[in-house]
Amino acid sequence: MKLNSVVIVNLHSPKEKIWGILDELSTAGITLRGIDLNTFDEFVRQARSEEPGGLDTVFYPMYRVERISLDEASRGIPSLVQTFEQRTHLTLFDFLAGLPEE
């Protein structure tokens, strides 16, 4: 996995799936800017609205990480990042660059 890759992280204790951009990967854990996968459709709706939300930057300790996979298209099914781009007409990185800094 390369930094700034769009990934899906499977976590346990509690079980979660997180979609986002990999910021850091170490033996201690991973840091990524992302959202719970269950909120993806709402995130896309907000991205198209007047007041879009961003991605949260979160550290997950390695003992919680079950699997990290690249967000890739598979057998004609678009990746989540492709879905985001099709629905918003923006790349994910362009969208994030246009958000106001907090």
MITILUM-310479 format. One line per field, with one value per residue: residue number from 1; x negated, y negated, z of N, C-alpha, C, CB in turn. Coordinates in Angstrom, 2 decimals. Last residue first. Glycine has a CB too. Layout:
! residues N
baza: [NUM ...]
nu: [X ...]
nv: [Y ...]
nw: [Z ...]
cau: [X ...]
cav: [Y ...]
caw: [Z ...]
cu: [X ...]
cv: [Y ...]
cw: [Z ...]
cbu: [X ...]
cbv: [Y ...]
cbw: [Z ...]
END
This chain:
! residues 102
baza: [102 101 100 99 98 97 96 95 94 93 92 91 90 89 88 87 86 85 84 83 82 81 80 79 78 77 76 75 74 73 72 71 70 69 68 67 66 65 64 63 62 61 60 59 58 57 56 55 54 53 52 51 50 49 48 47 46 45 44 43 42 41 40 39 38 37 36 35 34 33 32 31 30 29 28 27 26 25 24 23 22 21 20 19 18 17 16 15 14 13 12 11 10 9 8 7 6 5 4 3 2 1]
nu: [10.12 10.30 12.86 12.20 10.74 9.40 11.48 11.96 9.51 9.60 11.78 12.79 16.22 18.78 20.29 20.66 18.11 16.63 17.82 17.20 14.43 14.28 15.33 15.10 17.64 17.54 16.09 14.31 13.72 11.74 10.51 9.09 7.04 7.45 6.48 7.76 7.80 6.68 6.28 3.55 2.77 5.07 5.83 6.48 8.12 9.73 12.74 13.54 16.26 19.37 20.71 23.11 24.49 23.74 22.17 21.34 23.69 23.79 21.45 22.18 24.31 22.88 21.17 21.66 20.54 17.83 16.84 14.16 10.88 7.58 5.62 3.00 2.40 -0.24 -2.80 -4.09 -2.29 -1.22 0.78 2.95 5.17 8.44 11.25 13.62 13.93 15.95 15.83 16.34 14.57 13.29 11.70 11.85 10.77 10.55 9.92 8.31 6.39 3.11 1.41 -1.20 -0.56 -0.84]
nv: [-23.88 -25.06 -24.21 -22.12 -21.59 -19.25 -17.41 -17.50 -16.58 -13.96 -12.85 -14.78 -15.38 -14.57 -13.12 -10.57 -9.82 -9.98 -7.93 -5.76 -5.77 -5.14 -2.56 -1.15 0.52 3.64 5.06 6.50 3.87 1.07 0.64 -0.37 2.10 3.10 4.46 6.10 5.64 3.69 3.58 3.52 1.03 -1.64 -4.28 -7.71 -9.86 -12.55 -12.54 -14.49 -16.86 -17.98 -20.83 -22.70 -22.34 -18.98 -16.92 -15.92 -14.83 -12.53 -11.26 -10.77 -9.00 -6.81 -6.18 -5.16 -2.67 -3.16 -6.00 -7.79 -9.40 -9.42 -7.39 -5.61 -2.54 -1.25 -0.45 -0.02 -2.14 -4.44 -7.27 -7.83 -6.66 -7.69 -5.41 -3.65 -1.04 1.03 2.79 4.30 2.84 5.38 4.76 3.43 2.97 0.29 -0.54 -3.42 -5.24 -6.34 -7.87 -5.45 -2.17 1.18]
nw: [8.59 5.25 2.91 0.07 -2.19 -1.67 -1.84 -4.65 -5.62 -4.57 -5.93 -8.77 -9.62 -10.11 -8.34 -9.43 -10.32 -7.93 -6.40 -8.07 -7.80 -5.09 -5.14 -8.46 -10.42 -11.84 -13.72 -12.00 -9.88 -8.84 -5.49 -2.84 -1.32 2.08 5.06 7.97 10.71 13.25 15.95 16.28 15.27 15.95 13.85 13.76 11.41 10.12 8.22 5.37 5.21 3.77 2.04 1.56 -0.81 -2.10 -2.86 -0.46 0.55 -1.05 -0.16 2.51 2.10 1.07 3.34 5.82 6.01 6.22 7.95 6.33 6.53 6.46 8.70 10.01 11.70 13.85 14.54 12.18 9.86 7.58 6.79 5.12 2.79 2.65 2.98 4.83 7.15 8.97 12.12 15.19 18.02 16.90 13.73 10.37 7.14 5.00 1.76 0.24 -1.92 -1.06 0.45 0.42 -0.84 0.00]
cau: [10.75 9.50 12.19 12.86 11.64 8.59 10.88 13.01 9.95 8.54 11.80 11.96 14.95 18.03 19.99 21.80 19.24 16.31 17.80 18.59 15.01 13.76 16.06 14.62 16.73 18.14 17.11 15.25 13.60 12.85 10.31 10.41 7.17 7.50 6.47 7.36 7.95 6.71 7.67 4.26 2.64 3.94 6.32 5.46 8.19 8.41 12.10 13.16 14.97 18.52 20.18 22.24 23.88 24.57 22.87 20.32 23.18 24.88 21.55 21.00 24.58 23.90 20.64 22.10 22.00 18.35 17.41 15.50 11.94 8.67 6.27 3.72 2.59 1.12 -1.89 -3.84 -3.45 -1.17 -0.42 1.97 4.12 7.11 10.55 13.16 13.63 15.28 16.11 16.24 15.75 13.36 12.47 11.41 11.65 9.93 10.98 8.36 7.74 3.99 2.39 -0.52 -1.29 0.00]
cav: [-24.10 -24.50 -25.21 -22.34 -22.73 -20.47 -17.69 -17.83 -17.94 -14.87 -12.94 -13.73 -15.85 -15.17 -14.52 -11.27 -9.81 -10.87 -9.31 -6.10 -6.01 -6.44 -3.62 -1.35 -0.60 2.90 4.14 7.17 5.32 1.63 0.86 -0.60 0.94 3.40 3.21 6.14 7.01 3.81 3.53 4.69 2.21 -0.80 -2.99 -6.68 -8.97 -11.94 -12.61 -13.19 -16.31 -17.55 -19.47 -22.61 -23.65 -20.04 -17.62 -16.47 -16.08 -13.52 -11.68 -11.58 -10.31 -7.47 -6.59 -6.54 -2.75 -2.77 -4.67 -7.72 -8.58 -10.38 -7.68 -6.88 -3.29 -1.34 -0.87 1.16 -1.78 -3.02 -6.71 -8.87 -6.23 -7.89 -6.68 -4.00 -2.46 0.88 1.60 4.54 3.37 4.97 5.57 3.39 3.78 0.94 -0.10 -2.06 -5.13 -5.40 -8.58 -6.58 -3.43 0.00]
caw: [9.90 6.34 3.76 1.37 -2.21 -1.79 -0.54 -3.70 -5.95 -4.12 -4.48 -8.18 -9.06 -11.23 -7.99 -8.85 -11.26 -9.05 -5.91 -7.81 -9.12 -5.52 -4.44 -7.10 -10.14 -10.73 -14.19 -12.92 -10.02 -9.61 -6.91 -3.41 -2.20 0.65 4.29 6.56 10.22 11.80 15.47 16.81 14.41 16.34 14.33 13.94 12.58 10.22 9.53 5.92 4.81 4.89 2.09 2.74 -0.55 -1.51 -3.93 -1.35 1.13 -1.11 -1.56 2.22 2.70 0.25 2.04 5.57 6.05 4.92 8.07 6.91 5.99 6.38 7.43 10.07 10.47 13.34 15.61 13.03 10.66 7.88 7.42 5.41 3.71 2.08 3.01 3.49 6.95 7.68 11.32 13.75 17.33 18.31 14.65 11.76 7.98 6.15 2.66 0.77 -1.38 -1.76 -0.39 1.06 -0.89 0.00]
cu: [9.78 10.17 11.42 12.13 12.36 9.47 10.05 12.41 11.03 8.88 10.78 12.02 14.11 16.76 19.31 21.54 20.40 17.44 17.60 18.70 16.49 14.28 15.57 15.45 16.28 17.18 17.83 16.41 14.70 12.62 11.59 10.25 8.60 7.63 6.49 7.39 7.43 6.73 7.78 5.73 3.39 3.95 5.12 6.14 7.02 8.36 10.73 12.47 14.77 17.22 19.35 21.69 22.89 23.78 23.69 20.95 22.16 24.41 22.65 21.06 23.41 24.23 21.67 21.65 22.52 19.88 18.07 15.87 13.25 9.82 7.32 4.34 3.33 1.18 -0.45 -2.89 -3.13 -2.44 -0.18 0.67 3.08 6.07 9.18 12.44 13.10 15.15 15.42 16.69 15.51 13.53 12.38 12.24 11.05 11.00 10.30 9.67 7.95 5.36 3.20 0.31 -0.49 -0.89]
cv: [-24.69 -24.84 -24.51 -23.40 -23.00 -21.71 -18.97 -18.22 -18.40 -16.33 -13.95 -13.91 -14.64 -15.86 -15.28 -12.75 -10.65 -10.94 -10.27 -7.54 -6.41 -6.77 -5.00 -2.43 -0.61 1.78 3.36 6.26 5.85 3.13 1.37 -0.54 0.84 2.10 3.61 4.73 7.12 5.28 3.80 4.71 3.43 0.51 -2.14 -5.42 -8.00 -11.17 -11.95 -13.41 -14.92 -16.97 -19.21 -21.19 -23.61 -21.33 -18.80 -17.26 -16.73 -14.87 -12.73 -12.12 -11.27 -8.86 -7.35 -7.06 -4.16 -2.86 -4.34 -6.25 -8.68 -9.61 -8.74 -7.08 -4.60 -2.11 -0.92 0.82 -0.52 -2.66 -5.24 -8.31 -7.32 -7.56 -6.65 -5.33 -2.64 -0.62 1.73 3.29 3.49 3.47 4.98 4.38 3.81 1.68 0.70 -1.81 -3.66 -5.44 -7.66 -7.32 -4.49 -1.25]
cw: [10.88 7.66 4.88 2.16 -0.92 -1.75 -0.56 -2.35 -4.97 -4.46 -3.98 -6.67 -8.67 -10.74 -9.13 -8.60 -10.73 -10.07 -7.08 -7.33 -8.98 -6.93 -4.87 -6.44 -8.68 -10.38 -13.10 -13.33 -10.92 -9.77 -7.56 -4.93 -2.70 -0.14 2.83 5.99 8.79 11.40 13.98 16.40 14.96 15.54 14.70 14.46 12.56 11.54 9.46 7.26 5.37 4.35 3.35 2.89 0.61 -1.33 -3.40 -2.49 0.22 -0.56 -1.72 0.78 2.44 0.78 1.20 4.20 5.73 4.87 6.73 7.08 6.73 5.75 7.58 8.70 10.78 12.05 15.14 14.17 11.47 8.63 7.75 5.98 3.89 3.14 2.37 3.57 5.52 7.44 9.97 12.99 15.83 18.49 16.05 12.58 9.38 6.94 3.76 1.53 -1.02 -1.11 -1.29 0.02 -0.15 0.00]
cbu: [11.31 8.03 13.21 12.94 12.63 7.76 10.00 13.97 10.47 7.20 11.54 10.47 15.18 18.91 19.10 22.19 19.71 15.03 16.67 19.20 14.86 12.21 15.91 13.10 17.40 18.41 18.11 15.80 13.65 12.99 9.16 11.02 6.18 8.68 5.22 8.29 9.41 5.50 8.28 4.15 1.18 3.98 7.21 4.33 9.53 7.27 12.97 12.24 13.84 19.25 19.34 23.01 24.95 25.14 23.78 19.44 22.56 26.12 21.83 19.71 24.82 25.18 20.14 21.55 22.50 17.90 18.43 16.54 11.52 8.28 6.87 2.77 3.37 2.02 -2.30 -5.17 -3.88 -1.01 -0.80 2.55 3.46 6.93 10.42 14.35 12.60 16.07 15.65 17.10 16.97 12.13 11.98 11.54 11.84 9.20 12.10 7.17 8.84 3.41 1.68 -1.54 -1.56 0.96]
cbv: [-22.80 -25.04 -26.20 -21.03 -22.53 -20.44 -16.51 -16.64 -18.01 -14.48 -11.56 -13.79 -16.78 -16.17 -14.56 -10.61 -8.38 -10.41 -9.51 -5.14 -4.75 -6.46 -3.46 -1.71 -1.93 3.83 4.89 8.42 6.00 0.93 1.85 -1.99 1.03 4.36 2.30 7.09 7.45 3.09 2.17 4.72 2.55 -0.51 -2.27 -7.15 -8.20 -13.02 -11.94 -12.42 -17.21 -16.51 -19.21 -23.01 -24.68 -19.58 -16.66 -15.35 -15.81 -13.02 -10.47 -10.76 -10.17 -6.63 -5.38 -7.45 -2.33 -1.37 -4.58 -8.46 -7.18 -11.69 -6.43 -8.08 -2.46 -1.98 -2.24 1.71 -2.94 -2.15 -7.50 -9.87 -4.93 -9.35 -7.13 -4.07 -2.97 1.59 0.32 5.77 2.48 5.41 7.04 1.96 5.23 -0.10 0.76 -1.80 -5.64 -3.95 -9.59 -7.53 -3.87 0.01]
cbw: [10.46 6.31 4.37 2.19 -3.26 -3.07 -0.10 -3.53 -7.41 -4.76 -3.85 -8.70 -7.84 -12.00 -6.77 -7.56 -11.54 -9.73 -4.86 -6.78 -10.00 -5.50 -2.93 -7.08 -10.49 -9.49 -14.96 -12.26 -8.64 -11.00 -7.14 -2.94 -3.38 0.32 4.63 5.74 10.30 11.16 15.78 18.34 14.23 17.85 13.25 14.91 12.61 10.15 10.62 4.93 5.26 5.78 0.86 4.03 -0.27 -0.17 -4.67 -1.92 2.51 -0.31 -2.48 2.44 4.24 0.19 1.27 6.65 7.41 4.57 9.27 6.01 5.97 5.55 6.86 10.47 9.43 14.36 16.14 13.59 11.61 6.59 8.71 6.39 3.20 1.57 4.41 2.48 8.01 6.51 12.05 13.34 17.60 19.04 14.65 12.34 7.40 7.05 1.90 1.68 -2.41 -1.73 -1.24 1.73 -2.36 1.22]
END
